[in-house]
Amino acid sequence: MKSTNKKISKTFGIKLLTVLIISLGLMTACAPPKSPEEVGATDPELLRESVKVLTEVMVNDIFSPPVASRVYVYSSVAAYEAVALNNDDYNSLAGQVHELTEGPKAGENVNLEIAGLHAFLTTGEELIFTTDEISMYRDSLYQDFLDKGLSKKVLNASKEYGQQVADHIISWANKDNYKETRGTQKYVVTDEPGRWVPTPPQYMDAIEPNWDKIRTMVLESPDQFKPVPPVPFSMEKGSEFYKQVMAVYDAVEKAESEHIAIAKFWDCNPFATRVKGHFMFAIKKITPGGHWMGITSIVTRDNEDDFAKTAAAYAETSIALFDAFISSWDEK
């Protein structure tokens, strides 16, 4: 009798557990999907994190400062356009930056923040070498949204719209003369006094000598704002050039720890070579553009800016950086 009761009890327990599991599954399946806000998809910190991921990839791939500025600007404009094209508080950059036409508008079920993230990451992925880190970060981001309850309908619609914006920006980027400059003549080294020459220990080629041929964003031409010319090259003692050289030399010789720390903070050489004895190695670091994009992250975070305002800040900063590199390279 006891054996029979145990069997009945065990069978009942299994059935009860099965019913509970099925009920729980049905309750979960029937639960209403959560909004993008509820799953954290509208958090501007995600855009800041995306910029950081893109920066880390470019550090690893050793992008030169001018080329890095190109990656930043098209990615940032893509994120901004995904939001601005559908937000009355912001104006599209179409017609404001050179040759950019108006992009597509969002359809139903689109969350603009998710679309902006997708546009940023997809555009950036198109312009870099190592794409695995970008794609893995993007996939993990979307899976996190789904795990927290975001509907696939909203996610897929947002991704699709973000892709449309990215395709529009990439098409525009492909016409900025970058590809054409890959086959142009390199910098010619001569023995003319004062002219740049490769220096030890690495003797690197001149970086992007034809960068002034790249299409600008807002400048009418690379030489629209020409700086005051430098003093004439001269190694004669007492000349203005010699005085400036000695001023730099003396500053280095007398530098205190604080001065060195400040210099290292602003030393944005993406491939700094170091020599110890017979051993030469390189240290990978962010570019000047990456430094300013990082500062933009800090400012927007401190200001508690929302996603749209953060995207606008990145777009404005990257446009300024991009044109500044073209202008300074033209002067070089």
Order of alpha helices (4+ residues) and beta strands (2+ residues): alpha-alpha-alpha-alpha-alpha-alpha-alpha-alpha-alpha-beta-beta-alpha-alpha
